Amino acid sequence: MKKTVLLLVVVSQFIFGATSEQVEKYMSLSHADRSLLEIEMMLDSMRESMKMADNNDSSQDMGIAYRDYFERHISENEMDELLALYRTPIMQLYVEETDTTDIPAGEIEAFLSNLEENPLSSERKNIIKELVDMLIDEETMSKFYKTMMQRYFEKQKRDDNGSKESKATPQEKEFISMMKNGVKQELMYSTQTLNLEELKEVNSIMKKGIMVKATKVGREAIIEIMDKFIKLILSDVKREKRG
């Protein structure tokens, strides 16, 4: 009987997905909503530059698509755990400090230039490296690259050659390296207000199972949204060729 009850408890954690209200709260606490807004603006710019029809604009419902993905992949209990972590003072401080959306690029460049004379401690650099490795997963970035930057050109190659290269291209490797370096620089700049003990505490929280899972789900949600958008671009290109 006890085993049955335990099994039901475990299964229920995966049957009952996170609620819309929970995910919206998570998006607000983690500033995922601000990141999505930046991506929306980028996709809108792409749509306008390629003269895509308004009714093909998949970026309009990006927030809804992102929320739905979380509801399908994070349970209600898991989201409670995630929200509790993001409500802690240290995580709220980390989220606020690492929001670099309104910081002029020149300010970060000046900080990085100053690091040549006043380098970070090796311990601090190691923590930042661990955070970067978690935030920028190379396998996911490879999928992101193929979705956003390579699919159309690969299609053209297949049309011309009837085959497709499966190996990572130098451009793909360069893209992943650029992404990791960009996040590393932003973290070095934005976490300068956190002392070493605070940074260690953030790193410890970010390694927790639910944080790792939520970060992964967030990346996958973005890729799914991008994938849909690129498919719309390709369908527009096909229509233009037929016309």
URRA-V891015 format. One line per field, one symbol per residue. ss: DSSP state (H for helix, E for strand, - for the rest). phi: phi as a letter, one per 20 degrees, with the letter a starting at -180 (. if undefined). psi: psi as a letter, one per 40 degrees, with the letter a starting at -180 (. if undefined). A space follows every 50 residues. Layout:
# URRA-V891015
ss = ???
phi = ???
psi = ???
This chain:
# URRA-V891015
ss = -HHHHHHHHHHHHHH-E--HHHHHHHHHHH-HHHHHHHHHHHHHHHHHH- ---HHH-HHHHHHHHHHHHHHHH-EHHHHHHHHHHH--HHHHHHHHH--- ----HHHHHHHHHH-------HHHHHHHHHHHHHH--HHHHHHHHHHHHH HHHHHHHHHHH--------HHHHHHHHHHHHHHHHHHHHH-----HHHHH HHHHHH--HHHHHHHHHHHHHHHHHHHHHHHHHHHHHHHHHH-
phi = .ffffffffffffdfefgegfffffffffemffffffffgfffffffffe lffgfdeefgdfgffffffffedcfffffgffffffefgffffffffeed fdefgfffffffffffecfffffffffffffffffdfffffffffffedc gffffffffedmbcfeffegfffffffffffffgfffgffefeeffffff ffffffefgfffffffffffffffffgffffffffffffffff
psi = dddddddddddddedhiiiddddddddddeedddddddddddddddddde fiideeheedfdddddddddddehiddddddddddeeidddddddddege dehidddddddddddddgiiiddddddddddddddghddddddddddded ddddddddddeeihheihidddddddddddddddddddddedehiddddd ddddddeidddddddddddddddddddddddddddddddddd.
